[in-house]
Amino acid sequence: MAFRVLGIDPASFEHLVGLSEEALAGLGIRRYTVDAKPGFPDRIEVRDLELGETVLLLNYEHQPAATPYRATHAIFIGEQSRTRLDMIDSLPEAIRIRSISLRAFDAAGEMVDADLADGAALEPLILRFLARPDVAYLHAHYAKRGCYAARVERT
């Protein structure tokens, strides 16, 4: 079974790029300059940003379903990131090098399963969850801080 890893569509954040610190603060958003790698995983390209790049830390609704699992959390968006990750049958390095909480959801947005795995060993868990007929999509979260990382679905 083939799977696809998707970053977040950058169109939702274009209006934030280049805003002043004051304007960002008014929206509850912070800008940082990347000073460690790994350390600032972008959710559009699903990569650790390079030293010197700028990143926005903002709250993002990654699970909008009208269920008890509706969720938002802090994520990083690279101000230079323009191309949404769309990777088939492979995992980006930003996921492979971290512990991941993988959450399986049905079509209604109800969580039907979840597990933890080292990112380098995540693929069998992805395939096991996607083999279930009740699973519509998966969310990968960076386990240490609980932040949304990417969506995983069948191709």
Order of alpha helices (4+ residues) and beta strands (2+ residues): beta-alpha-beta-beta-beta-beta-beta-beta-alpha-beta-beta-alpha-beta-beta
